[in-house]
């Protein structure tokens, strides 16, 4: 990665915004904190290299890669390894990991940041640092809470691969309010945290807009099914 963006930002007083996959609900990659400070966008899109090493059960992943690409590369090399992260395949690694990274394996293996063992960061002076050269305090600070951008630009992470079963059982249950979905939500709250760590249950509440056949009447909002997915060591999309 070139050092020019850093030198350019310093010389011209520009704020640098970093974009990995672009999945940012608040749009922080596209706006400046102050209207008085001009900014430019540093797009990590072309930094997508992924190097899987099964011998060490780890992988180097550049920040512009997507979660789907990470899962694909791991699955191409092994049917019994995975990485604890989210379920949306188009989310960028840079934003997901710097923000914490939760997913379907978090009960067993924790968040994505709990499985980062090294990183490469370009600091304000344009120097590339790894875990050893940046120190443990900075390595801690760049993992979670979106803190990476406060200390430099994370260009790659070394992640720890985890063991997963070759066969994963998944099922889905849908219920409406009329089918007593409220009881399912209550039951989930009562038992989800007590289950074995190999079992994960995700519950989603959705609202569906239904257009009545009588067009003179207003649109009606009603509850759509609560979706519950039960997984044993989620290992693939």
PEHU-V668998 format. One record per pair of residues at least 6 apart in sequence whose ideal C-beta (glycine too) atoms are under 6 Angstrom apart, sorted by the first residue. I is the first residue (numbers start at 1). J is the second residue. Records with the same first field share a line. If there is no record, write none. Layout:
I: J + J
This chain:
1: 155
3: 126
5: 42
6: 126
9: 16
14: 38 + 39 + 40
15: 32 + 37 + 39
16: 42
17: 29 + 39 + 41
18: 42 + 149 + 153
19: 29 + 41 + 43
20: 44 + 63 + 64 + 92 + 94 + 95
21: 66 + 91 + 92
23: 91
32: 39
44: 63 + 64 + 94
45: 64
47: 62 + 63 + 64 + 155
48: 62 + 64 + 65
49: 62
50: 61 + 65 + 73
51: 60
52: 59 + 73 + 74 + 77
54: 77 + 78
57: 161
58: 158 + 160
59: 159
60: 156 + 158
61: 70 + 93 + 157 + 159
62: 156
63: 93 + 94 + 154 + 155
65: 93
66: 90 + 92
67: 85 + 86 + 89 + 91
68: 89
71: 237
74: 81
75: 236
79: 166
80: 166
81: 161
82: 162 + 164 + 235
83: 159 + 161
84: 103 + 105 + 106 + 109 + 112 + 115
85: 101 + 103 + 112
86: 96 + 103
89: 237
97: 112 + 157
98: 146 + 148
99: 146
100: 111 + 113 + 144
101: 111 + 112 + 113
102: 111
104: 200 + 231 + 234
105: 234
107: 197 + 200
108: 197
109: 162
113: 143 + 144
115: 159 + 160
116: 143 + 157 + 159
117: 158 + 160
118: 130 + 131 + 158
119: 154 + 157
120: 128 + 130 + 155 + 156
121: 129 + 152 + 154
122: 128 + 152 + 153
123: 129 + 152
131: 139
138: 151
141: 147 + 151
142: 148 + 151 + 154
148: 154
164: 233 + 235
165: 233
168: 232 + 235
169: 232
170: 231
171: 230
172: 229
173: 228
174: 225 + 227
175: 181 + 184 + 225 + 226
176: 225
177: 223
181: 226
184: 226
188: 203
192: 201
198: 232 + 233
200: 231
201: 228 + 230
202: 229
203: 226 + 228
204: 227
205: 226
206: 224
208: 224
209: 219
210: 220 + 222
